[in-house]
Amino acid sequence: MCNFRSVYNWIALVFLIIILKAVYALPKPLKETSPPLSYFNAIFGHVHVQTDSYSESILTLSCGRLVKIINDKNHPDFSFVEVSGRKGHVLKRNLTTIRPVCFTKRYPKFFENLSIDPTEEFLWGRLRDQYVSGKSKVTSLGRGND
């Protein structure tokens, strides 16, 4: 004679296995790959409309600002980024993956006494974006090959 409890346990076990197989057979949702984040590491700079440091500015950035990189492969000097819901181009040399130690954070008393207004931030940012750093390409300064 068959024990009613053992039959009930077997049926429960079979249903549990069927349910587990059904759950694990469901398609897994794709992981949303979030775009990489970087920090702005210059004291001031801009998000530009085009890949040109002379182009119109969308937003002024200061050191330590978090930016979301959308694409950095289309241009050798600029990354296409999103900051505060606005998309534009930022110079790659002004981006870093490590949180920078900014002048404004390192010397807060000095920086507060400067009392820089937004217009000055804009102008210093434009100057910083147009500043060319690196080795000079000039070799002879107009003189003949001596």
TIRO-2110 file (N, C-alpha, C; in Angstrom, 1 decimal):
// TIRO-2110
0.8, -1.2, 0.0, N, 1, A
0.0, 0.0, 0.0, CA, 1, A
0.9, 1.2, 0.0, C, 1, A
0.4, 2.2, -0.7, N, 2, A
1.2, 3.5, -0.9, CA, 2, A
0.9, 4.5, 0.2, C, 2, A
1.9, 5.0, 0.7, N, 3, A
1.7, 6.0, 1.8, CA, 3, A
1.3, 7.4, 1.1, C, 3, A
0.3, 8.0, 1.6, N, 4, A
-0.3, 9.2, 1.0, CA, 4, A
0.7, 10.4, 1.2, C, 4, A
1.5, 10.4, 2.3, N, 5, A
2.4, 11.5, 2.5, CA, 5, A
3.6, 11.4, 1.5, C, 5, A
4.1, 10.3, 1.3, N, 6, A
5.2, 10.1, 0.3, CA, 6, A
4.8, 10.5, -1.1, C, 6, A
3.6, 10.2, -1.5, N, 7, A
3.1, 10.6, -2.8, CA, 7, A
2.9, 12.1, -2.9, C, 7, A
2.4, 12.7, -1.8, N, 8, A
2.3, 14.1, -1.8, CA, 8, A
3.6, 14.8, -1.9, C, 8, A
4.6, 14.3, -1.2, N, 9, A
6.0, 14.8, -1.2, CA, 9, A
6.6, 14.7, -2.6, C, 9, A
6.4, 13.6, -3.3, N, 10, A
6.9, 13.4, -4.6, CA, 10, A
6.2, 14.4, -5.6, C, 10, A
5.0, 14.6, -5.5, N, 11, A
4.2, 15.5, -6.4, CA, 11, A
4.7, 17.0, -6.1, C, 11, A
4.9, 17.3, -4.9, N, 12, A
5.4, 18.6, -4.5, CA, 12, A
6.8, 18.8, -5.1, C, 12, A
7.7, 17.8, -5.0, N, 13, A
9.0, 17.9, -5.5, CA, 13, A
9.0, 18.1, -7.0, C, 13, A
8.2, 17.3, -7.7, N, 14, A
8.1, 17.5, -9.1, CA, 14, A
7.6, 18.9, -9.5, C, 14, A
6.6, 19.4, -8.9, N, 15, A
6.1, 20.7, -9.2, CA, 15, A
7.2, 21.8, -8.9, C, 15, A
8.0, 21.6, -7.8, N, 16, A
9.1, 22.5, -7.5, CA, 16, A
10.1, 22.5, -8.6, C, 16, A
10.5, 21.3, -9.1, N, 17, A
11.5, 21.2, -10.1, CA, 17, A
10.9, 21.9, -11.4, C, 17, A
9.7, 21.7, -11.7, N, 18, A
9.1, 22.3, -12.9, CA, 18, A
9.1, 23.8, -12.8, C, 18, A
8.8, 24.3, -11.7, N, 19, A
8.7, 25.8, -11.5, CA, 19, A
10.2, 26.3, -11.6, C, 19, A
11.1, 25.7, -10.9, N, 20, A
12.5, 26.1, -11.0, CA, 20, A
13.0, 26.1, -12.4, C, 20, A
12.8, 25.1, -13.2, N, 21, A
13.2, 25.0, -14.6, CA, 21, A
12.6, 26.2, -15.4, C, 21, A
11.3, 26.4, -15.1, N, 22, A
10.6, 27.5, -15.8, CA, 22, A
11.2, 28.9, -15.5, C, 22, A
11.5, 29.1, -14.3, N, 23, A
12.1, 30.4, -13.9, CA, 23, A
13.5, 30.5, -14.5, C, 23, A
14.3, 29.5, -14.5, N, 24, A
15.7, 29.6, -15.0, CA, 24, A
15.7, 29.6, -16.5, C, 24, A
14.6, 29.2, -17.1, N, 25, A
14.5, 29.1, -18.6, CA, 25, A
14.1, 30.5, -19.2, C, 25, A
13.6, 31.4, -18.3, N, 26, A
13.2, 32.7, -18.8, CA, 26, A
14.4, 33.5, -19.3, C, 26, A
14.2, 34.2, -20.4, N, 27, A
15.3, 35.0, -20.9, CA, 27, A
15.8, 36.0, -19.9, C, 27, A
17.1, 36.1, -19.7, N, 28, A
17.7, 37.0, -18.8, CA, 28, A
17.7, 38.4, -19.4, C, 28, A
17.4, 39.4, -18.6, N, 29, A
17.4, 40.8, -19.2, CA, 29, A
18.9, 41.2, -19.4, C, 29, A
19.1, 41.9, -20.5, N, 30, A
20.4, 42.4, -20.8, CA, 30, A
20.9, 43.4, -19.8, C, 30, A
22.1, 43.2, -19.4, N, 31, A
22.7, 44.2, -18.5, CA, 31, A
22.8, 45.5, -19.2, C, 31, A
22.3, 46.6, -18.6, N, 32, A
22.5, 47.9, -19.2, CA, 32, A
23.9, 48.3, -18.9, C, 32, A
24.7, 48.5, -19.9, N, 33, A
26.0, 49.0, -19.7, CA, 33, A
26.0, 50.5, -19.6, C, 33, A
26.4, 51.0, -18.5, N, 34, A
26.4, 52.4, -18.3, CA, 34, A
27.7, 53.0, -18.9, C, 34, A
27.5, 54.1, -19.5, N, 35, A
28.7, 54.7, -20.1, CA, 35, A
29.8, 55.0, -19.1, C, 35, A
31.0, 55.0, -19.4, N, 36, A
32.1, 55.3, -18.5, CA, 36, A
32.0, 56.7, -18.0, C, 36, A
32.4, 56.9, -16.7, N, 37, A
32.4, 58.2, -16.1, CA, 37, A
33.8, 58.7, -16.0, C, 37, A
34.0, 60.0, -16.1, N, 38, A
35.3, 60.6, -15.9, CA, 38, A
35.1, 61.9, -15.2, C, 38, A
36.3, 62.4, -14.7, N, 39, A
36.3, 63.7, -14.0, CA, 39, A
36.9, 64.7, -14.8, C, 39, A
36.5, 66.0, -14.7, N, 40, A
37.1, 67.1, -15.4, CA, 40, A
38.3, 67.5, -14.5, C, 40, A
39.5, 67.6, -15.0, N, 41, A
40.7, 67.8, -14.2, CA, 41, A
41.3, 69.2, -14.4, C, 41, A
40.9, 70.0, -15.3, N, 42, A
41.4, 71.4, -15.4, CA, 42, A
40.6, 72.3, -14.5, C, 42, A
41.2, 73.4, -14.1, N, 43, A
40.5, 74.3, -13.2, CA, 43, A
39.2, 74.8, -13.7, C, 43, A
39.2, 75.2, -15.0, N, 44, A
38.0, 75.6, -15.7, CA, 44, A
38.1, 75.1, -17.2, C, 44, A
36.9, 74.9, -17.8, N, 45, A
36.9, 74.5, -19.2, CA, 45, A
35.5, 74.5, -19.7, C, 45, A
35.2, 74.0, -20.9, N, 46, A
33.9, 74.1, -21.5, CA, 46, A
33.5, 72.8, -22.2, C, 46, A
32.2, 72.6, -22.2, N, 47, A
31.6, 71.6, -23.1, CA, 47, A
31.2, 72.4, -24.4, C, 47, A
31.8, 71.9, -25.5, N, 48, A
31.7, 72.6, -26.8, CA, 48, A
30.6, 72.0, -27.7, C, 48, A
30.1, 72.8, -28.6, N, 49, A
29.1, 72.3, -29.6, CA, 49, A
29.8, 71.4, -30.6, C, 49, A
30.9, 71.8, -31.0, N, 50, A
31.7, 71.0, -32.0, CA, 50, A
33.1, 70.6, -31.5, C, 50, A
33.8, 69.8, -32.3, N, 51, A
35.1, 69.4, -31.9, CA, 51, A
36.1, 70.4, -32.3, C, 51, A
36.0, 71.6, -31.7, N, 52, A
36.9, 72.7, -31.9, CA, 52, A
36.9, 73.6, -30.7, C, 52, A
38.0, 73.9, -30.2, N, 53, A
38.1, 74.7, -28.9, CA, 53, A
37.6, 76.1, -29.1, C, 53, A
37.4, 76.5, -30.4, N, 54, A
36.9, 77.9, -30.6, CA, 54, A
35.4, 77.9, -30.9, C, 54, A
34.8, 76.7, -30.8, N, 55, A
33.3, 76.6, -31.1, CA, 55, A
32.5, 77.1, -29.9, C, 55, A
31.2, 77.3, -30.1, N, 56, A
30.3, 77.8, -29.1, CA, 56, A
30.4, 76.9, -27.8, C, 56, A
30.3, 77.5, -26.7, N, 57, A
30.3, 76.8, -25.4, CA, 57, A
28.8, 76.5, -25.0, C, 57, A
28.6, 75.2, -24.5, N, 58, A
27.3, 74.8, -24.0, CA, 58, A
27.3, 75.0, -22.5, C, 58, A
28.4, 74.7, -21.9, N, 59, A
28.4, 74.6, -20.4, CA, 59, A
29.9, 74.9, -19.9, C, 59, A
30.0, 75.6, -18.8, N, 60, A
31.3, 75.8, -18.2, CA, 60, A
31.5, 74.8, -17.1, C, 60, A
32.7, 74.1, -17.1, N, 61, A
33.0, 73.1, -16.2, CA, 61, A
34.1, 73.6, -15.2, C, 61, A
34.1, 73.1, -14.0, N, 62, A
35.2, 73.3, -13.1, CA, 62, A
35.8, 72.0, -12.7, C, 62, A
36.9, 72.1, -12.1, N, 63, A
37.7, 70.9, -11.7, CA, 63, A
36.8, 69.9, -10.8, C, 63, A
36.9, 68.7, -11.0, N, 64, A
36.2, 67.7, -10.2, CA, 64, A
34.8, 67.3, -10.7, C, 64, A
34.3, 68.0, -11.7, N, 65, A
33.0, 67.8, -12.2, CA, 65, A
32.9, 66.4, -12.9, C, 65, A
31.9, 65.6, -12.6, N, 66, A
31.7, 64.3, -13.1, CA, 66, A
31.1, 64.4, -14.5, C, 66, A
31.6, 63.8, -15.5, N, 67, A
31.1, 63.8, -16.9, CA, 67, A
30.9, 62.3, -17.3, C, 67, A
29.8, 62.1, -18.1, N, 68, A
29.5, 60.8, -18.7, CA, 68, A
30.0, 60.8, -20.1, C, 68, A
31.0, 59.9, -20.4, N, 69, A
31.5, 59.8, -21.7, CA, 69, A
30.6, 58.9, -22.6, C, 69, A
30.1, 59.5, -23.7, N, 70, A
29.3, 58.8, -24.6, CA, 70, A
30.1, 58.1, -25.7, C, 70, A
31.1, 58.9, -26.3, N, 71, A
31.9, 58.4, -27.3, CA, 71, A
33.2, 59.1, -27.3, C, 71, A
34.3, 58.4, -27.3, N, 72, A
35.6, 59.1, -27.3, CA, 72, A
36.5, 58.6, -28.5, C, 72, A
35.9, 57.9, -29.4, N, 73, A
36.7, 57.3, -30.5, CA, 73, A
36.6, 58.0, -31.8, C, 73, A
35.7, 59.0, -32.0, N, 74, A
35.5, 59.6, -33.3, CA, 74, A
36.5, 60.8, -33.5, C, 74, A
37.2, 61.3, -32.5, N, 75, A
38.1, 62.4, -32.7, CA, 75, A
39.3, 62.2, -31.8, C, 75, A
40.5, 62.5, -32.3, N, 76, A
41.7, 62.3, -31.5, CA, 76, A
41.8, 63.2, -30.2, C, 76, A
41.2, 64.4, -30.3, N, 77, A
41.4, 65.3, -29.2, CA, 77, A
40.2, 65.6, -28.3, C, 77, A
39.0, 65.2, -28.8, N, 78, A
37.8, 65.5, -28.1, CA, 78, A
37.0, 64.2, -27.8, C, 78, A
36.3, 64.2, -26.7, N, 79, A
35.3, 63.2, -26.3, CA, 79, A
33.9, 63.7, -26.3, C, 79, A
33.0, 62.9, -26.8, N, 80, A
31.6, 63.4, -26.8, CA, 80, A
31.0, 62.9, -25.4, C, 80, A
30.5, 63.9, -24.7, N, 81, A
30.1, 63.7, -23.3, CA, 81, A
28.7, 64.2, -23.0, C, 81, A
28.2, 63.8, -21.8, N, 82, A
26.9, 64.4, -21.3, CA, 82, A
27.2, 64.8, -19.9, C, 82, A
26.8, 66.1, -19.7, N, 83, A
27.0, 66.7, -18.4, CA, 83, A
25.6, 67.4, -18.0, C, 83, A
25.0, 67.1, -17.0, N, 84, A
23.8, 67.7, -16.5, CA, 84, A
22.7, 67.7, -17.6, C, 84, A
22.6, 66.6, -18.4, N, 85, A
21.6, 66.5, -19.4, CA, 85, A
22.0, 67.2, -20.7, C, 85, A
23.1, 67.8, -20.8, N, 86, A
23.6, 68.5, -22.0, CA, 86, A
24.7, 67.7, -22.6, C, 86, A
24.6, 67.5, -24.0, N, 87, A
25.7, 66.8, -24.7, CA, 87, A
26.5, 67.7, -25.5, C, 87, A
27.8, 67.4, -25.5, N, 88, A
28.8, 68.2, -26.3, CA, 88, A
30.1, 67.5, -26.2, C, 88, A
31.1, 68.3, -26.6, N, 89, A
32.5, 67.8, -26.8, CA, 89, A
33.4, 68.5, -25.8, C, 89, A
34.3, 67.7, -25.1, N, 90, A
35.3, 68.2, -24.2, CA, 90, A
36.6, 67.6, -24.6, C, 90, A
37.6, 68.5, -24.4, N, 91, A
39.0, 68.0, -24.7, CA, 91, A
39.4, 66.8, -23.8, C, 91, A
40.0, 65.8, -24.5, N, 92, A
40.4, 64.6, -23.8, CA, 92, A
41.4, 64.9, -22.7, C, 92, A
42.3, 65.8, -23.0, N, 93, A
43.4, 66.1, -22.0, CA, 93, A
42.8, 66.6, -20.7, C, 93, A
41.6, 67.1, -20.7, N, 94, A
41.0, 67.6, -19.5, CA, 94, A
40.1, 66.6, -18.7, C, 94, A
40.2, 65.3, -19.2, N, 95, A
39.4, 64.3, -18.5, CA, 95, A
40.3, 63.2, -17.9, C, 95, A
39.9, 62.7, -16.8, N, 96, A
40.6, 61.7, -16.1, CA, 96, A
39.6, 60.7, -15.4, C, 96, A
40.0, 59.5, -15.2, N, 97, A
39.2, 58.5, -14.6, CA, 97, A
39.3, 58.5, -13.1, C, 97, A
40.4, 59.1, -12.6, N, 98, A
40.6, 59.2, -11.2, CA, 98, A
40.2, 60.6, -10.7, C, 98, A
39.5, 60.7, -9.5, N, 99, A
39.1, 62.0, -9.0, CA, 99, A
40.3, 62.9, -8.8, C, 99, A
40.4, 64.0, -9.4, N, 100, A
41.6, 64.9, -9.3, CA, 100, A
41.6, 65.6, -7.9, C, 100, A
42.8, 66.0, -7.5, N, 101, A
42.9, 66.9, -6.3, CA, 101, A
43.0, 68.3, -6.9, C, 101, A
41.9, 69.0, -6.8, N, 102, A
41.8, 70.3, -7.5, CA, 102, A
42.4, 71.4, -6.6, C, 102, A
42.8, 72.4, -7.3, N, 103, A
43.3, 73.6, -6.7, CA, 103, A
42.3, 74.2, -5.8, C, 103, A
41.0, 74.2, -6.2, N, 104, A
40.0, 74.8, -5.4, CA, 104, A
39.7, 74.0, -4.1, C, 104, A
40.0, 72.7, -4.1, N, 105, A
39.8, 71.9, -2.9, CA, 105, A
41.1, 71.9, -2.0, C, 105, A
42.2, 72.0, -2.7, N, 106, A
43.5, 72.0, -2.0, CA, 106, A
43.7, 73.3, -1.2, C, 106, A
43.3, 74.4, -1.8, N, 107, A
43.4, 75.7, -1.2, CA, 107, A
42.1, 76.5, -1.1, C, 107, A
41.1, 76.0, -0.4, N, 108, A
39.8, 76.6, -0.4, CA, 108, A
39.8, 78.1, 0.1, C, 108, A
40.5, 78.4, 1.1, N, 109, A
40.5, 79.8, 1.6, CA, 109, A
41.0, 80.7, 0.6, C, 109, A
42.1, 80.4, -0.1, N, 110, A
42.7, 81.2, -1.1, CA, 110, A
41.6, 81.4, -2.3, C, 110, A
41.0, 80.3, -2.7, N, 111, A
40.1, 80.4, -3.8, CA, 111, A
38.8, 81.2, -3.4, C, 111, A
38.3, 81.1, -2.2, N, 112, A
37.2, 81.8, -1.8, CA, 112, A
37.5, 83.3, -1.8, C, 112, A
38.7, 83.7, -1.5, N, 113, A
39.0, 85.1, -1.4, CA, 113, A
39.2, 85.7, -2.8, C, 113, A
39.3, 84.9, -3.9, N, 114, A
39.4, 85.4, -5.2, CA, 114, A
38.1, 85.9, -5.7, C, 114, A
37.0, 85.3, -5.2, N, 115, A
35.6, 85.6, -5.6, CA, 115, A
35.4, 85.7, -7.1, C, 115, A
35.7, 84.6, -7.8, N, 116, A
35.5, 84.6, -9.2, CA, 116, A
34.1, 84.4, -9.6, C, 116, A
33.6, 85.3, -10.4, N, 117, A
32.1, 85.3, -10.8, CA, 117, A
32.0, 84.4, -12.1, C, 117, A
30.8, 84.0, -12.5, N, 118, A
30.6, 83.1, -13.6, CA, 118, A
31.2, 83.6, -14.9, C, 118, A
31.2, 84.9, -15.1, N, 119, A
31.8, 85.4, -16.4, CA, 119, A
33.3, 85.2, -16.4, C, 119, A
33.9, 85.4, -15.3, N, 120, A
35.4, 85.1, -15.2, CA, 120, A
35.6, 83.6, -15.4, C, 120, A
34.8, 82.7, -14.8, N, 121, A
34.9, 81.3, -15.0, CA, 121, A
34.8, 81.0, -16.5, C, 121, A
33.9, 81.6, -17.2, N, 122, A
33.7, 81.3, -18.6, CA, 122, A
35.0, 81.7, -19.3, C, 122, A
35.5, 82.9, -19.0, N, 123, A
36.7, 83.4, -19.8, CA, 123, A
37.9, 82.6, -19.4, C, 123, A
38.1, 82.2, -18.2, N, 124, A
39.3, 81.4, -17.8, CA, 124, A
39.2, 80.0, -18.5, C, 124, A
37.9, 79.5, -18.6, N, 125, A
37.7, 78.2, -19.2, CA, 125, A
38.0, 78.3, -20.7, C, 125, A
37.6, 79.4, -21.4, N, 126, A
37.9, 79.6, -22.8, CA, 126, A
39.5, 79.6, -23.0, C, 126, A
40.1, 80.4, -22.1, N, 127, A
41.6, 80.5, -22.2, CA, 127, A
42.2, 79.1, -22.0, C, 127, A
41.8, 78.3, -21.1, N, 128, A
42.3, 77.0, -20.8, CA, 128, A
42.1, 76.1, -22.0, C, 128, A
40.9, 76.1, -22.6, N, 129, A
40.6, 75.2, -23.8, CA, 129, A
41.5, 75.6, -25.0, C, 129, A
41.9, 76.9, -25.1, N, 130, A
42.6, 77.3, -26.3, CA, 130, A
44.1, 77.3, -26.0, C, 130, A
44.5, 77.0, -24.8, N, 131, A
45.9, 76.9, -24.5, CA, 131, A
46.5, 75.7, -25.1, C, 131, A
47.6, 75.8, -25.8, N, 132, A
48.3, 74.7, -26.4, CA, 132, A
49.4, 74.3, -25.5, C, 132, A
49.4, 73.1, -25.1, N, 133, A
50.5, 72.6, -24.3, CA, 133, A
51.3, 71.5, -25.0, C, 133, A
52.5, 71.3, -24.7, N, 134, A
53.4, 70.3, -25.3, CA, 134, A
54.6, 70.9, -26.0, C, 134, A
55.2, 70.2, -26.8, N, 135, A
56.5, 70.6, -27.4, CA, 135, A
56.2, 71.4, -28.7, C, 135, A
57.0, 72.4, -28.9, N, 136, A
56.8, 73.3, -30.0, CA, 136, A
57.3, 72.6, -31.3, C, 136, A
56.6, 72.9, -32.4, N, 137, A
56.9, 72.3, -33.7, CA, 137, A
57.9, 73.2, -34.4, C, 137, A
58.1, 74.4, -33.9, N, 138, A
59.0, 75.4, -34.6, CA, 138, A
60.5, 74.9, -34.4, C, 138, A
61.2, 74.9, -35.5, N, 139, A
62.6, 74.4, -35.4, CA, 139, A
63.6, 75.4, -35.8, C, 139, A
63.4, 76.3, -36.7, N, 140, A
64.5, 77.2, -37.1, CA, 140, A
64.2, 78.7, -36.9, C, 140, A
63.0, 79.0, -36.5, N, 141, A
62.6, 80.4, -36.2, CA, 141, A
62.9, 81.4, -37.4, C, 141, A
62.7, 80.9, -38.6, N, 142, A
62.9, 81.7, -39.8, CA, 142, A
64.3, 81.9, -40.3, C, 142, A
65.2, 81.4, -39.5, N, 143, A
66.6, 81.5, -40.0, CA, 143, A
67.0, 80.4, -40.9, C, 143, A
68.0, 80.5, -41.7, N, 144, A
68.4, 79.5, -42.6, CA, 144, A
68.9, 78.3, -41.8, C, 144, A
69.2, 77.2, -42.5, N, 145, A
69.7, 76.0, -41.9, CA, 145, A
71.2, 76.2, -41.6, C, 145, A
71.5, 76.7, -40.4, N, 146, A
72.9, 76.9, -40.1, CA, 146, A
73.7, 75.7, -39.7, C, 146, A
END
